[in-house]
């Protein structure tokens, strides 16, 4: 019998970084709107975050402003939040995807992994 649950391996983008920072600080820059707005998105973009409810079922509404003046509205819903460990959100505006961010601290180094499944 064929497994009906497909693996995401063939439609997943996975990024891993090790940061020289405590997990609490990395968590803060991912979960506080005033911080994530400063670095989210490609170079040259700015962000306006109108809602960021870091809890299961909470919404994240933001507009990314392109350097050419184009606005890109984004809406996501948080599916899983484990403080200092994991964030899973579903990007419900186009393009649709699910992102999983995992935090793993070893000493002062913080292994940060982001996976997007399309």
Jmol script that loads the backbone (N, CA, C; Angstrom):
load data "model"
ATOM      1  N   UNK A   1       0.845  -1.176   0.000  1.00  0.00           N
ATOM      2  CA  UNK A   1       0.000   0.000   0.000  1.00  0.00           C
ATOM      3  C   UNK A   1       0.893   1.243   0.000  1.00  0.00           C
ATOM      4  N   UNK A   2       0.555   2.214  -0.804  1.00  0.00           N
ATOM      5  CA  UNK A   2       1.326   3.452  -0.927  1.00  0.00           C
ATOM      6  C   UNK A   2       1.023   4.382   0.234  1.00  0.00           C
ATOM      7  N   UNK A   3       2.054   5.054   0.735  1.00  0.00           N
ATOM      8  CA  UNK A   3       1.888   6.019   1.818  1.00  0.00           C
ATOM      9  C   UNK A   3       1.254   7.288   1.258  1.00  0.00           C
ATOM     10  N   UNK A   4       0.092   7.682   1.798  1.00  0.00           N
ATOM     11  CA  UNK A   4      -0.611   8.863   1.318  1.00  0.00           C
ATOM     12  C   UNK A   4       0.005  10.162   1.815  1.00  0.00           C
ATOM     13  N   UNK A   5       0.835  10.096   2.839  1.00  0.00           N
ATOM     14  CA  UNK A   5       1.494  11.292   3.340  1.00  0.00           C
ATOM     15  C   UNK A   5       2.804  11.463   2.586  1.00  0.00           C
ATOM     16  N   UNK A   6       2.885  12.510   1.781  1.00  0.00           N
ATOM     17  CA  UNK A   6       4.084  12.711   0.981  1.00  0.00           C
ATOM     18  C   UNK A   6       5.140  13.426   1.799  1.00  0.00           C
ATOM     19  N   UNK A   7       6.373  13.121   1.515  1.00  0.00           N
ATOM     20  CA  UNK A   7       7.505  13.796   2.130  1.00  0.00           C
ATOM     21  C   UNK A   7       7.634  15.182   1.510  1.00  0.00           C
ATOM     22  N   UNK A   8       8.167  16.128   2.285  1.00  0.00           N
ATOM     23  CA  UNK A   8       8.371  17.472   1.742  1.00  0.00           C
ATOM     24  C   UNK A   8       9.758  17.623   1.137  1.00  0.00           C
ATOM     25  N   UNK A   9      10.579  16.591   1.159  1.00  0.00           N
ATOM     26  CA  UNK A   9      11.970  16.706   0.709  1.00  0.00           C
ATOM     27  C   UNK A   9      12.104  17.242  -0.710  1.00  0.00           C
ATOM     28  N   UNK A  10      11.180  16.907  -1.599  1.00  0.00           N
ATOM     29  CA  UNK A  10      11.281  17.344  -2.986  1.00  0.00           C
ATOM     30  C   UNK A  10      10.683  18.723  -3.231  1.00  0.00           C
ATOM     31  N   UNK A  11      10.138  19.349  -2.185  1.00  0.00           N
ATOM     32  CA  UNK A  11       9.550  20.683  -2.327  1.00  0.00           C
ATOM     33  C   UNK A  11       9.857  21.562  -1.119  1.00  0.00           C
ATOM     34  N   UNK A  12      11.072  21.387  -0.620  1.00  0.00           N
ATOM     35  CA  UNK A  12      11.466  22.082   0.593  1.00  0.00           C
ATOM     36  C   UNK A  12      12.764  22.855   0.382  1.00  0.00           C
ATOM     37  N   UNK A  13      12.811  24.041   0.963  1.00  0.00           N
ATOM     38  CA  UNK A  13      14.007  24.860   0.987  1.00  0.00           C
ATOM     39  C   UNK A  13      14.456  24.909   2.439  1.00  0.00           C
ATOM     40  N   UNK A  14      15.705  24.517   2.712  1.00  0.00           N
ATOM     41  CA  UNK A  14      16.195  24.437   4.092  1.00  0.00           C
ATOM     42  C   UNK A  14      17.468  25.261   4.219  1.00  0.00           C
ATOM     43  N   UNK A  15      17.479  26.199   5.178  1.00  0.00           N
ATOM     44  CA  UNK A  15      18.629  27.049   5.452  1.00  0.00           C
ATOM     45  C   UNK A  15      19.071  26.823   6.891  1.00  0.00           C
ATOM     46  N   UNK A  16      20.374  26.735   7.107  1.00  0.00           N
ATOM     47  CA  UNK A  16      20.910  26.540   8.446  1.00  0.00           C
ATOM     48  C   UNK A  16      22.010  27.548   8.688  1.00  0.00           C
ATOM     49  N   UNK A  17      21.975  28.191   9.857  1.00  0.00           N
ATOM     50  CA  UNK A  17      23.007  29.151  10.253  1.00  0.00           C
ATOM     51  C   UNK A  17      23.391  28.885  11.696  1.00  0.00           C
ATOM     52  N   UNK A  18      24.645  29.084  12.015  1.00  0.00           N
ATOM     53  CA  UNK A  18      25.098  29.072  13.394  1.00  0.00           C
ATOM     54  C   UNK A  18      25.462  30.500  13.751  1.00  0.00           C
ATOM     55  N   UNK A  19      24.838  31.020  14.787  1.00  0.00           N
ATOM     56  CA  UNK A  19      25.032  32.403  15.188  1.00  0.00           C
ATOM     57  C   UNK A  19      25.753  32.454  16.534  1.00  0.00           C
ATOM     58  N   UNK A  20      26.658  33.395  16.687  1.00  0.00           N
ATOM     59  CA  UNK A  20      27.351  33.586  17.953  1.00  0.00           C
ATOM     60  C   UNK A  20      26.512  34.512  18.829  1.00  0.00           C
ATOM     61  N   UNK A  21      25.409  33.957  19.336  1.00  0.00           N
ATOM     62  CA  UNK A  21      24.484  34.728  20.154  1.00  0.00           C
ATOM     63  C   UNK A  21      23.675  33.756  21.001  1.00  0.00           C
ATOM     64  N   UNK A  22      23.245  34.192  22.166  1.00  0.00           N
ATOM     65  CA  UNK A  22      22.398  33.324  22.990  1.00  0.00           C
ATOM     66  C   UNK A  22      21.028  33.121  22.351  1.00  0.00           C
ATOM     67  N   UNK A  23      20.434  31.975  22.599  1.00  0.00           N
ATOM     68  CA  UNK A  23      19.143  31.642  22.005  1.00  0.00           C
ATOM     69  C   UNK A  23      18.080  32.680  22.366  1.00  0.00           C
ATOM     70  N   UNK A  24      18.159  33.258  23.557  1.00  0.00           N
ATOM     71  CA  UNK A  24      17.170  34.270  23.959  1.00  0.00           C
ATOM     72  C   UNK A  24      17.201  35.482  23.030  1.00  0.00           C
ATOM     73  N   UNK A  25      18.386  35.898  22.626  1.00  0.00           N
ATOM     74  CA  UNK A  25      18.507  37.048  21.728  1.00  0.00           C
ATOM     75  C   UNK A  25      17.997  36.702  20.325  1.00  0.00           C
ATOM     76  N   UNK A  26      18.348  35.542  19.831  1.00  0.00           N
ATOM     77  CA  UNK A  26      17.887  35.131  18.496  1.00  0.00           C
ATOM     78  C   UNK A  26      16.362  35.003  18.495  1.00  0.00           C
ATOM     79  N   UNK A  27      15.804  34.440  19.559  1.00  0.00           N
ATOM     80  CA  UNK A  27      14.346  34.345  19.690  1.00  0.00           C
ATOM     81  C   UNK A  27      13.717  35.736  19.649  1.00  0.00           C
ATOM     82  N   UNK A  28      14.319  36.674  20.375  1.00  0.00           N
ATOM     83  CA  UNK A  28      13.777  38.034  20.434  1.00  0.00           C
ATOM     84  C   UNK A  28      13.745  38.701  19.064  1.00  0.00           C
ATOM     85  N   UNK A  29      14.812  38.561  18.274  1.00  0.00           N
ATOM     86  CA  UNK A  29      14.818  39.227  16.968  1.00  0.00           C
ATOM     87  C   UNK A  29      13.876  38.552  15.973  1.00  0.00           C
ATOM     88  N   UNK A  30      13.450  37.318  16.262  1.00  0.00           N
ATOM     89  CA  UNK A  30      12.456  36.640  15.433  1.00  0.00           C
ATOM     90  C   UNK A  30      11.027  36.931  15.870  1.00  0.00           C
ATOM     91  N   UNK A  31      10.822  37.304  17.129  1.00  0.00           N
ATOM     92  CA  UNK A  31       9.452  37.384  17.649  1.00  0.00           C
ATOM     93  C   UNK A  31       9.001  38.791  18.035  1.00  0.00           C
ATOM     94  N   UNK A  32       9.861  39.773  18.008  1.00  0.00           N
ATOM     95  CA  UNK A  32       9.485  41.142  18.344  1.00  0.00           C
ATOM     96  C   UNK A  32       9.384  41.960  17.051  1.00  0.00           C
ATOM     97  N   UNK A  33       8.207  42.507  16.754  1.00  0.00           N
ATOM     98  CA  UNK A  33       8.010  43.233  15.491  1.00  0.00           C
ATOM     99  C   UNK A  33       9.031  44.334  15.246  1.00  0.00           C
ATOM    100  N   UNK A  34       9.425  45.047  16.283  1.00  0.00           N
ATOM    101  CA  UNK A  34      10.380  46.137  16.091  1.00  0.00           C
ATOM    102  C   UNK A  34      11.755  45.626  15.657  1.00  0.00           C
ATOM    103  N   UNK A  35      12.067  44.378  15.952  1.00  0.00           N
ATOM    104  CA  UNK A  35      13.347  43.801  15.524  1.00  0.00           C
ATOM    105  C   UNK A  35      13.248  43.159  14.144  1.00  0.00           C
ATOM    106  N   UNK A  36      12.265  42.279  13.951  1.00  0.00           N
ATOM    107  CA  UNK A  36      12.174  41.547  12.681  1.00  0.00           C
ATOM    108  C   UNK A  36      11.927  42.505  11.506  1.00  0.00           C
ATOM    109  N   UNK A  37      11.247  43.612  11.772  1.00  0.00           N
ATOM    110  CA  UNK A  37      11.002  44.598  10.707  1.00  0.00           C
ATOM    111  C   UNK A  37      12.306  45.189  10.178  1.00  0.00           C
ATOM    112  N   UNK A  38      13.373  45.147  10.976  1.00  0.00           N
ATOM    113  CA  UNK A  38      14.655  45.732  10.579  1.00  0.00           C
ATOM    114  C   UNK A  38      15.468  44.840   9.643  1.00  0.00           C
ATOM    115  N   UNK A  39      15.161  43.542   9.601  1.00  0.00           N
ATOM    116  CA  UNK A  39      15.999  42.654   8.798  1.00  0.00           C
ATOM    117  C   UNK A  39      15.222  41.710   7.872  1.00  0.00           C
ATOM    118  N   UNK A  40      13.919  41.650   7.983  1.00  0.00           N
ATOM    119  CA  UNK A  40      13.132  40.698   7.189  1.00  0.00           C
ATOM    120  C   UNK A  40      13.117  41.106   5.717  1.00  0.00           C
ATOM    121  N   UNK A  41      13.357  40.161   4.844  1.00  0.00           N
ATOM    122  CA  UNK A  41      13.234  40.381   3.409  1.00  0.00           C
ATOM    123  C   UNK A  41      14.546  40.724   2.724  1.00  0.00           C
ATOM    124  N   UNK A  42      14.483  40.877   1.416  1.00  0.00           N
ATOM    125  CA  UNK A  42      15.681  41.153   0.618  1.00  0.00           C
ATOM    126  C   UNK A  42      16.267  42.537   0.926  1.00  0.00           C
ATOM    127  N   UNK A  43      17.537  42.714   0.548  1.00  0.00           N
ATOM    128  CA  UNK A  43      18.180  44.020   0.694  1.00  0.00           C
ATOM    129  C   UNK A  43      17.373  45.080  -0.038  1.00  0.00           C
ATOM    130  N   UNK A  44      17.255  46.248   0.583  1.00  0.00           N
ATOM    131  CA  UNK A  44      16.531  47.351  -0.033  1.00  0.00           C
ATOM    132  C   UNK A  44      15.064  47.410   0.336  1.00  0.00           C
ATOM    133  N   UNK A  45      14.520  46.356   0.926  1.00  0.00           N
ATOM    134  CA  UNK A  45      13.125  46.329   1.333  1.00  0.00           C
ATOM    135  C   UNK A  45      12.981  46.869   2.751  1.00  0.00           C
ATOM    136  N   UNK A  46      11.826  47.452   3.038  1.00  0.00           N
ATOM    137  CA  UNK A  46      11.456  47.817   4.398  1.00  0.00           C
ATOM    138  C   UNK A  46      10.143  47.116   4.709  1.00  0.00           C
ATOM    139  N   UNK A  47       9.769  47.110   5.984  1.00  0.00           N
ATOM    140  CA  UNK A  47       8.585  46.377   6.412  1.00  0.00           C
ATOM    141  C   UNK A  47       7.713  47.203   7.340  1.00  0.00           C
ATOM    142  N   UNK A  48       6.408  47.036   7.195  1.00  0.00           N
ATOM    143  CA  UNK A  48       5.447  47.566   8.148  1.00  0.00           C
ATOM    144  C   UNK A  48       4.669  46.377   8.689  1.00  0.00           C
ATOM    145  N   UNK A  49       4.783  46.155   9.990  1.00  0.00           N
ATOM    146  CA  UNK A  49       4.091  45.037  10.630  1.00  0.00           C
ATOM    147  C   UNK A  49       2.916  45.602  11.414  1.00  0.00           C
ATOM    148  N   UNK A  50       1.702  45.187  11.031  1.00  0.00           N
ATOM    149  CA  UNK A  50       0.512  45.682  11.723  1.00  0.00           C
ATOM    150  C   UNK A  50       0.025  44.720  12.802  1.00  0.00           C
ATOM    151  N   UNK A  51       0.423  43.456  12.701  1.00  0.00           N
ATOM    152  CA  UNK A  51       0.012  42.467  13.697  1.00  0.00           C
ATOM    153  C   UNK A  51       1.056  41.357  13.737  1.00  0.00           C
ATOM    154  N   UNK A  52       1.425  40.950  14.954  1.00  0.00           N
ATOM    155  CA  UNK A  52       2.340  39.821  15.112  1.00  0.00           C
ATOM    156  C   UNK A  52       2.036  39.171  16.457  1.00  0.00           C
ATOM    157  N   UNK A  53       1.144  38.176  16.410  1.00  0.00           N
ATOM    158  CA  UNK A  53       0.694  37.473  17.609  1.00  0.00           C
ATOM    159  C   UNK A  53       1.395  36.118  17.670  1.00  0.00           C
ATOM    160  N   UNK A  54       2.469  36.049  18.443  1.00  0.00           N
ATOM    161  CA  UNK A  54       3.285  34.840  18.503  1.00  0.00           C
ATOM    162  C   UNK A  54       2.632  33.839  19.448  1.00  0.00           C
ATOM    163  N   UNK A  55       1.647  33.112  18.914  1.00  0.00           N
ATOM    164  CA  UNK A  55       0.937  32.065  19.650  1.00  0.00           C
ATOM    165  C   UNK A  55       0.207  31.220  18.620  1.00  0.00           C
ATOM    166  N   UNK A  56      -0.088  29.967  18.939  1.00  0.00           N
ATOM    167  CA  UNK A  56      -0.840  29.151  17.993  1.00  0.00           C
ATOM    168  C   UNK A  56      -2.164  29.828  17.634  1.00  0.00           C
ATOM    169  N   UNK A  57      -2.409  29.956  16.333  1.00  0.00           N
ATOM    170  CA  UNK A  57      -3.603  30.628  15.832  1.00  0.00           C
ATOM    171  C   UNK A  57      -3.430  32.130  15.678  1.00  0.00           C
ATOM    172  N   UNK A  58      -2.318  32.664  16.194  1.00  0.00           N
ATOM    173  CA  UNK A  58      -2.058  34.101  16.081  1.00  0.00           C
ATOM    174  C   UNK A  58      -1.704  34.480  14.651  1.00  0.00           C
ATOM    175  N   UNK A  59      -1.979  35.725  14.313  1.00  0.00           N
ATOM    176  CA  UNK A  59      -1.733  36.201  12.951  1.00  0.00           C
ATOM    177  C   UNK A  59      -0.513  37.099  12.876  1.00  0.00           C
ATOM    178  N   UNK A  60       0.101  37.084  11.694  1.00  0.00           N
ATOM    179  CA  UNK A  60       1.233  37.954  11.394  1.00  0.00           C
ATOM    180  C   UNK A  60       0.895  38.652  10.078  1.00  0.00           C
ATOM    181  N   UNK A  61       0.616  39.941  10.167  1.00  0.00           N
ATOM    182  CA  UNK A  61       0.295  40.746   8.991  1.00  0.00           C
ATOM    183  C   UNK A  61       1.413  41.752   8.778  1.00  0.00           C
ATOM    184  N   UNK A  62       1.976  41.742   7.592  1.00  0.00           N
ATOM    185  CA  UNK A  62       3.017  42.706   7.279  1.00  0.00           C
ATOM    186  C   UNK A  62       2.955  43.098   5.818  1.00  0.00           C
ATOM    187  N   UNK A  63       3.493  44.258   5.545  1.00  0.00           N
ATOM    188  CA  UNK A  63       3.648  44.725   4.173  1.00  0.00           C
ATOM    189  C   UNK A  63       5.126  44.949   3.951  1.00  0.00           C
ATOM    190  N   UNK A  64       5.648  44.279   2.935  1.00  0.00           N
ATOM    191  CA  UNK A  64       7.035  44.500   2.530  1.00  0.00           C
ATOM    192  C   UNK A  64       7.016  45.567   1.445  1.00  0.00           C
ATOM    193  N   UNK A  65       7.818  46.604   1.637  1.00  0.00           N
ATOM    194  CA  UNK A  65       7.880  47.710   0.696  1.00  0.00           C
ATOM    195  C   UNK A  65       9.143  47.563  -0.147  1.00  0.00           C
ATOM    196  N   UNK A  66       8.956  47.328  -1.443  1.00  0.00           N
ATOM    197  CA  UNK A  66      10.091  47.162  -2.343  1.00  0.00           C
ATOM    198  C   UNK A  66      10.778  48.478  -2.624  1.00  0.00           C
ATOM    199  N   UNK A  67      12.042  48.423  -3.020  1.00  0.00           N
ATOM    200  CA  UNK A  67      12.775  49.648  -3.322  1.00  0.00           C
ATOM    201  C   UNK A  67      12.187  50.443  -4.485  1.00  0.00           C
ATOM    202  N   UNK A  68      11.369  49.784  -5.318  1.00  0.00           N
ATOM    203  CA  UNK A  68      10.727  50.476  -6.437  1.00  0.00           C
ATOM    204  C   UNK A  68       9.375  51.057  -6.052  1.00  0.00           C
ATOM    205  N   UNK A  69       9.000  50.943  -4.745  1.00  0.00           N
ATOM    206  CA  UNK A  69       7.734  51.487  -4.270  1.00  0.00           C
ATOM    207  C   UNK A  69       6.588  50.487  -4.264  1.00  0.00           C
ATOM    208  N   UNK A  70       6.813  49.274  -4.766  1.00  0.00           N
ATOM    209  CA  UNK A  70       5.775  48.256  -4.777  1.00  0.00           C
ATOM    210  C   UNK A  70       5.584  47.694  -3.372  1.00  0.00           C
ATOM    211  N   UNK A  71       4.335  47.546  -2.947  1.00  0.00           N
ATOM    212  CA  UNK A  71       4.003  46.953  -1.657  1.00  0.00           C
ATOM    213  C   UNK A  71       3.586  45.499  -1.851  1.00  0.00           C
ATOM    214  N   UNK A  72       4.078  44.639  -0.972  1.00  0.00           N
ATOM    215  CA  UNK A  72       3.772  43.215  -1.011  1.00  0.00           C
ATOM    216  C   UNK A  72       3.120  42.843   0.317  1.00  0.00           C
ATOM    217  N   UNK A  73       1.792  42.635   0.289  1.00  0.00           N
ATOM    218  CA  UNK A  73       1.070  42.270   1.503  1.00  0.00           C
ATOM    219  C   UNK A  73       1.297  40.803   1.810  1.00  0.00           C
ATOM    220  N   UNK A  74       1.539  40.523   3.073  1.00  0.00           N
ATOM    221  CA  UNK A  74       1.795  39.164   3.538  1.00  0.00           C
ATOM    222  C   UNK A  74       0.933  38.878   4.760  1.00  0.00           C
ATOM    223  N   UNK A  75       0.363  37.687   4.794  1.00  0.00           N
ATOM    224  CA  UNK A  75      -0.398  37.241   5.959  1.00  0.00           C
ATOM    225  C   UNK A  75       0.008  35.811   6.276  1.00  0.00           C
ATOM    226  N   UNK A  76       0.308  35.584   7.553  1.00  0.00           N
ATOM    227  CA  UNK A  76       0.663  34.257   8.025  1.00  0.00           C
ATOM    228  C   UNK A  76      -0.107  33.957   9.296  1.00  0.00           C
ATOM    229  N   UNK A  77      -0.250  32.667   9.600  1.00  0.00           N
ATOM    230  CA  UNK A  77      -0.890  32.211  10.825  1.00  0.00           C
ATOM    231  C   UNK A  77       0.078  31.271  11.525  1.00  0.00           C
ATOM    232  N   UNK A  78       0.335  31.544  12.800  1.00  0.00           N
ATOM    233  CA  UNK A  78       1.243  30.698  13.576  1.00  0.00           C
ATOM    234  C   UNK A  78       0.539  29.398  13.930  1.00  0.00           C
ATOM    235  N   UNK A  79       1.188  28.288  13.645  1.00  0.00           N
ATOM    236  CA  UNK A  79       0.627  26.962  13.898  1.00  0.00           C
ATOM    237  C   UNK A  79       1.182  26.341  15.178  1.00  0.00           C
ATOM    238  N   UNK A  80       2.458  26.595  15.455  1.00  0.00           N
ATOM    239  CA  UNK A  80       3.105  26.020  16.635  1.00  0.00           C
ATOM    240  C   UNK A  80       4.144  27.009  17.143  1.00  0.00           C
ATOM    241  N   UNK A  81       4.157  27.219  18.451  1.00  0.00           N
ATOM    242  CA  UNK A  81       5.140  28.096  19.071  1.00  0.00           C
ATOM    243  C   UNK A  81       5.607  27.431  20.356  1.00  0.00           C
ATOM    244  N   UNK A  82       6.882  27.090  20.408  1.00  0.00           N
ATOM    245  CA  UNK A  82       7.510  26.555  21.611  1.00  0.00           C
ATOM    246  C   UNK A  82       8.621  27.541  21.956  1.00  0.00           C
ATOM    247  N   UNK A  83       8.406  28.376  22.988  1.00  0.00           N
ATOM    248  CA  UNK A  83       9.377  29.424  23.301  1.00  0.00           C
ATOM    249  C   UNK A  83      10.818  28.914  23.360  1.00  0.00           C
ATOM    250  N   UNK A  84      11.685  29.658  22.672  1.00  0.00           N
ATOM    251  CA  UNK A  84      13.126  29.403  22.596  1.00  0.00           C
ATOM    252  C   UNK A  84      13.488  28.121  21.849  1.00  0.00           C
ATOM    253  N   UNK A  85      12.500  27.446  21.248  1.00  0.00           N
ATOM    254  CA  UNK A  85      12.754  26.172  20.558  1.00  0.00           C
ATOM    255  C   UNK A  85      12.265  26.146  19.112  1.00  0.00           C
ATOM    256  N   UNK A  86      11.008  26.579  18.874  1.00  0.00           N
ATOM    257  CA  UNK A  86      10.429  26.334  17.554  1.00  0.00           C
ATOM    258  C   UNK A  86       9.280  27.291  17.258  1.00  0.00           C
ATOM    259  N   UNK A  87       9.216  27.716  15.992  1.00  0.00           N
ATOM    260  CA  UNK A  87       8.095  28.492  15.469  1.00  0.00           C
ATOM    261  C   UNK A  87       7.690  27.851  14.143  1.00  0.00           C
ATOM    262  N   UNK A  88       6.410  27.587  13.978  1.00  0.00           N
ATOM    263  CA  UNK A  88       5.874  27.102  12.703  1.00  0.00           C
ATOM    264  C   UNK A  88       4.756  28.054  12.305  1.00  0.00           C
ATOM    265  N   UNK A  89       4.858  28.576  11.082  1.00  0.00           N
ATOM    266  CA  UNK A  89       3.778  29.424  10.594  1.00  0.00           C
ATOM    267  C   UNK A  89       3.431  29.046   9.170  1.00  0.00           C
ATOM    268  N   UNK A  90       2.158  29.283   8.830  1.00  0.00           N
ATOM    269  CA  UNK A  90       1.662  29.048   7.476  1.00  0.00           C
ATOM    270  C   UNK A  90       1.461  30.400   6.807  1.00  0.00           C
ATOM    271  N   UNK A  91       2.135  30.601   5.697  1.00  0.00           N
ATOM    272  CA  UNK A  91       1.970  31.821   4.904  1.00  0.00           C
ATOM    273  C   UNK A  91       0.724  31.600   4.064  1.00  0.00           C
ATOM    274  N   UNK A  92      -0.357  32.296   4.429  1.00  0.00           N
ATOM    275  CA  UNK A  92      -1.646  32.029   3.796  1.00  0.00           C
ATOM    276  C   UNK A  92      -1.929  32.920   2.594  1.00  0.00           C
ATOM    277  N   UNK A  93      -1.120  33.968   2.411  1.00  0.00           N
ATOM    278  CA  UNK A  93      -1.223  34.742   1.174  1.00  0.00           C
ATOM    279  C   UNK A  93      -0.268  34.105   0.162  1.00  0.00           C
ATOM    280  N   UNK A  94      -0.388  34.506  -1.074  1.00  0.00           N
ATOM    281  CA  UNK A  94       0.436  33.906  -2.119  1.00  0.00           C
ATOM    282  C   UNK A  94       1.868  34.427  -2.040  1.00  0.00           C
ATOM    283  N   UNK A  95       2.853  33.576  -2.195  1.00  0.00           N
ATOM    284  CA  UNK A  95       2.797  32.133  -2.387  1.00  0.00           C
ATOM    285  C   UNK A  95       2.572  31.421  -1.064  1.00  0.00           C
ATOM    286  N   UNK A  96       1.781  30.383  -1.098  1.00  0.00           N
ATOM    287  CA  UNK A  96       1.462  29.631   0.121  1.00  0.00           C
ATOM    288  C   UNK A  96       2.604  28.677   0.448  1.00  0.00           C
ATOM    289  N   UNK A  97       2.976  28.658   1.734  1.00  0.00           N
ATOM    290  CA  UNK A  97       4.004  27.739   2.211  1.00  0.00           C
ATOM    291  C   UNK A  97       3.906  27.626   3.718  1.00  0.00           C
ATOM    292  N   UNK A  98       4.590  26.649   4.273  1.00  0.00           N
ATOM    293  CA  UNK A  98       4.712  26.489   5.718  1.00  0.00           C
ATOM    294  C   UNK A  98       6.184  26.632   6.060  1.00  0.00           C
ATOM    295  N   UNK A  99       6.480  27.469   7.052  1.00  0.00           N
ATOM    296  CA  UNK A  99       7.860  27.686   7.490  1.00  0.00           C
ATOM    297  C   UNK A  99       8.023  27.148   8.906  1.00  0.00           C
ATOM    298  N   UNK A 100       9.125  26.465   9.128  1.00  0.00           N
ATOM    299  CA  UNK A 100       9.479  25.959  10.447  1.00  0.00           C
ATOM    300  C   UNK A 100      10.833  26.525  10.806  1.00  0.00           C
ATOM    301  N   UNK A 101      10.904  27.217  11.949  1.00  0.00           N
ATOM    302  CA  UNK A 101      12.155  27.780  12.427  1.00  0.00           C
ATOM    303  C   UNK A 101      12.481  27.082  13.729  1.00  0.00           C
ATOM    304  N   UNK A 102      13.662  26.469  13.786  1.00  0.00           N
ATOM    305  CA  UNK A 102      14.070  25.763  14.990  1.00  0.00           C
ATOM    306  C   UNK A 102      15.319  26.411  15.562  1.00  0.00           C
ATOM    307  N   UNK A 103      15.359  26.496  16.887  1.00  0.00           N
ATOM    308  CA  UNK A 103      16.450  27.128  17.609  1.00  0.00           C
ATOM    309  C   UNK A 103      17.094  26.069  18.504  1.00  0.00           C
ATOM    310  N   UNK A 104      18.404  25.940  18.434  1.00  0.00           N
ATOM    311  CA  UNK A 104      19.108  24.944  19.236  1.00  0.00           C
ATOM    312  C   UNK A 104      20.397  25.568  19.743  1.00  0.00           C
ATOM    313  N   UNK A 105      20.479  25.790  21.034  1.00  0.00           N
ATOM    314  CA  UNK A 105      21.645  26.467  21.604  1.00  0.00           C
ATOM    315  C   UNK A 105      22.657  25.452  22.126  1.00  0.00           C
ATOM    316  N   UNK A 106      23.907  25.692  21.766  1.00  0.00           N
ATOM    317  CA  UNK A 106      25.025  24.927  22.289  1.00  0.00           C
ATOM    318  C   UNK A 106      26.038  25.946  22.781  1.00  0.00           C
ATOM    319  N   UNK A 107      26.110  26.135  24.096  1.00  0.00           N
ATOM    320  CA  UNK A 107      26.979  27.181  24.617  1.00  0.00           C
ATOM    321  C   UNK A 107      26.463  28.525  24.155  1.00  0.00           C
ATOM    322  N   UNK A 108      27.315  29.361  23.557  1.00  0.00           N
ATOM    323  CA  UNK A 108      26.893  30.661  23.041  1.00  0.00           C
ATOM    324  C   UNK A 108      26.497  30.581  21.576  1.00  0.00           C
ATOM    325  N   UNK A 109      26.834  29.505  20.921  1.00  0.00           N
ATOM    326  CA  UNK A 109      26.462  29.362  19.516  1.00  0.00           C
ATOM    327  C   UNK A 109      25.003  28.932  19.428  1.00  0.00           C
ATOM    328  N   UNK A 110      24.299  29.452  18.456  1.00  0.00           N
ATOM    329  CA  UNK A 110      22.901  29.133  18.279  1.00  0.00           C
ATOM    330  C   UNK A 110      22.707  28.591  16.882  1.00  0.00           C
ATOM    331  N   UNK A 111      22.292  27.331  16.793  1.00  0.00           N
ATOM    332  CA  UNK A 111      21.987  26.737  15.498  1.00  0.00           C
ATOM    333  C   UNK A 111      20.555  27.116  15.158  1.00  0.00           C
ATOM    334  N   UNK A 112      20.412  27.756  14.040  1.00  0.00           N
ATOM    335  CA  UNK A 112      19.118  28.251  13.603  1.00  0.00           C
ATOM    336  C   UNK A 112      18.826  27.596  12.263  1.00  0.00           C
ATOM    337  N   UNK A 113      17.684  26.983  12.153  1.00  0.00           N
ATOM    338  CA  UNK A 113      17.320  26.307  10.913  1.00  0.00           C
ATOM    339  C   UNK A 113      15.939  26.772  10.474  1.00  0.00           C
ATOM    340  N   UNK A 114      15.841  27.118   9.202  1.00  0.00           N
ATOM    341  CA  UNK A 114      14.577  27.560   8.611  1.00  0.00           C
ATOM    342  C   UNK A 114      14.262  26.626   7.453  1.00  0.00           C
ATOM    343  N   UNK A 115      13.067  26.045   7.478  1.00  0.00           N
ATOM    344  CA  UNK A 115      12.626  25.173   6.392  1.00  0.00           C
ATOM    345  C   UNK A 115      11.312  25.702   5.839  1.00  0.00           C
ATOM    346  N   UNK A 116      11.247  25.896   4.524  1.00  0.00           N
ATOM    347  CA  UNK A 116      10.008  26.295   3.841  1.00  0.00           C
ATOM    348  C   UNK A 116       9.548  25.112   3.015  1.00  0.00           C
ATOM    349  N   UNK A 117       8.350  24.666   3.243  1.00  0.00           N
ATOM    350  CA  UNK A 117       7.766  23.601   2.420  1.00  0.00           C
ATOM    351  C   UNK A 117       6.698  24.228   1.535  1.00  0.00           C
ATOM    352  N   UNK A 118       6.854  24.072   0.225  1.00  0.00           N
ATOM    353  CA  UNK A 118       5.925  24.666  -0.747  1.00  0.00           C
ATOM    354  C   UNK A 118       4.943  23.633  -1.242  1.00  0.00           C
TER     355      UNK A 118
END
end "model"
wireframe off; spacefill off
backbone 0.3
color backbone group
